[in-house]
Amino acid sequence: MSNYNEALDSEKRTLSLLVETSFYPQTAADTKEQAGGEVESILQAIQNNPELSKQILQTLLLHAVNA
């Protein structure tokens, strides 16, 4: 990777979390807890809504075929 623009989104998130943790240790911990709660609510919404699950699966399959 020669510059930040070539980094994957996951690498950017990891780097930003590392920087955030080093500058604001308490805030980073709160952010992780909030993200965990968001993931749980999204997962629950997907499990409770078959149409949403179908749309997500179709999108993933479409991107997998085009990749």
C-alpha beads as a LAMMPS data file, in Angstrom:
LAMMPS data file: protein, C-alpha beads

67 atoms
66 bonds

1 atom types
1 bond types

-500.0 500.0 xlo xhi
-500.0 500.0 ylo yhi
-500.0 500.0 zlo zhi

Masses

1 110.0

Atoms # bond

1 1 1 0.000 0.000 0.000
2 1 1 1.665 3.196 -1.135
3 1 1 -0.943 5.604 0.222
4 1 1 -4.069 5.793 2.361
5 1 1 -6.417 5.877 -0.647
6 1 1 -5.371 2.365 -1.669
7 1 1 -6.254 0.875 1.722
8 1 1 -9.308 -1.322 2.073
9 1 1 -12.210 0.023 4.115
10 1 1 -11.558 -2.582 6.798
11 1 1 -7.935 -1.460 7.033
12 1 1 -9.070 2.162 7.316
13 1 1 -11.490 1.254 10.111
14 1 1 -8.766 -0.654 11.935
15 1 1 -6.329 2.228 11.574
16 1 1 -8.888 4.795 12.706
17 1 1 -9.769 2.662 15.730
18 1 1 -6.080 2.347 16.602
19 1 1 -5.602 6.116 16.393
20 1 1 -8.817 6.779 18.312
21 1 1 -7.807 4.326 21.038
22 1 1 -4.400 5.929 21.464
23 1 1 -5.849 9.455 21.755
24 1 1 -9.189 8.750 23.444
25 1 1 -9.092 5.386 25.255
26 1 1 -12.493 5.745 26.980
27 1 1 -14.283 6.966 23.860
28 1 1 -12.988 4.023 21.830
29 1 1 -14.360 1.569 24.388
30 1 1 -17.753 3.303 24.272
31 1 1 -17.692 3.187 20.475
32 1 1 -17.053 -0.569 20.513
33 1 1 -20.019 -1.100 22.849
34 1 1 -22.275 1.045 20.662
35 1 1 -21.142 -0.789 17.537
36 1 1 -21.862 -4.117 19.216
37 1 1 -25.373 -2.945 20.041
38 1 1 -25.896 -1.743 16.489
39 1 1 -24.754 -5.078 15.095
40 1 1 -27.158 -6.921 17.375
41 1 1 -30.086 -4.727 16.339
42 1 1 -29.234 -5.116 12.644
43 1 1 -28.943 -8.878 13.034
44 1 1 -32.278 -9.020 14.820
45 1 1 -33.913 -6.923 12.087
46 1 1 -32.538 -9.268 9.421
47 1 1 -33.724 -12.351 11.292
48 1 1 -37.204 -10.891 11.833
49 1 1 -37.694 -9.680 8.259
50 1 1 -37.512 -12.390 5.582
51 1 1 -37.855 -9.831 2.763
52 1 1 -34.836 -7.907 4.054
53 1 1 -32.881 -11.167 4.322
54 1 1 -33.792 -11.985 0.726
55 1 1 -32.687 -8.550 -0.523
56 1 1 -29.368 -8.796 1.310
57 1 1 -28.728 -12.272 -0.066
58 1 1 -29.546 -11.152 -3.616
59 1 1 -27.200 -8.177 -3.299
60 1 1 -24.382 -10.337 -1.962
61 1 1 -24.840 -12.911 -4.708
62 1 1 -24.940 -10.211 -7.380
63 1 1 -21.685 -8.710 -6.120
64 1 1 -20.079 -12.149 -5.834
65 1 1 -20.927 -12.935 -9.455
66 1 1 -19.616 -9.564 -10.648
67 1 1 -16.425 -9.753 -8.589

Bonds

1 1 1 2
2 1 2 3
3 1 3 4
4 1 4 5
5 1 5 6
6 1 6 7
7 1 7 8
8 1 8 9
9 1 9 10
10 1 10 11
11 1 11 12
12 1 12 13
13 1 13 14
14 1 14 15
15 1 15 16
16 1 16 17
17 1 17 18
18 1 18 19
19 1 19 20
20 1 20 21
21 1 21 22
22 1 22 23
23 1 23 24
24 1 24 25
25 1 25 26
26 1 26 27
27 1 27 28
28 1 28 29
29 1 29 30
30 1 30 31
31 1 31 32
32 1 32 33
33 1 33 34
34 1 34 35
35 1 35 36
36 1 36 37
37 1 37 38
38 1 38 39
39 1 39 40
40 1 40 41
41 1 41 42
42 1 42 43
43 1 43 44
44 1 44 45
45 1 45 46
46 1 46 47
47 1 47 48
48 1 48 49
49 1 49 50
50 1 50 51
51 1 51 52
52 1 52 53
53 1 53 54
54 1 54 55
55 1 55 56
56 1 56 57
57 1 57 58
58 1 58 59
59 1 59 60
60 1 60 61
61 1 61 62
62 1 62 63
63 1 63 64
64 1 64 65
65 1 65 66
66 1 66 67
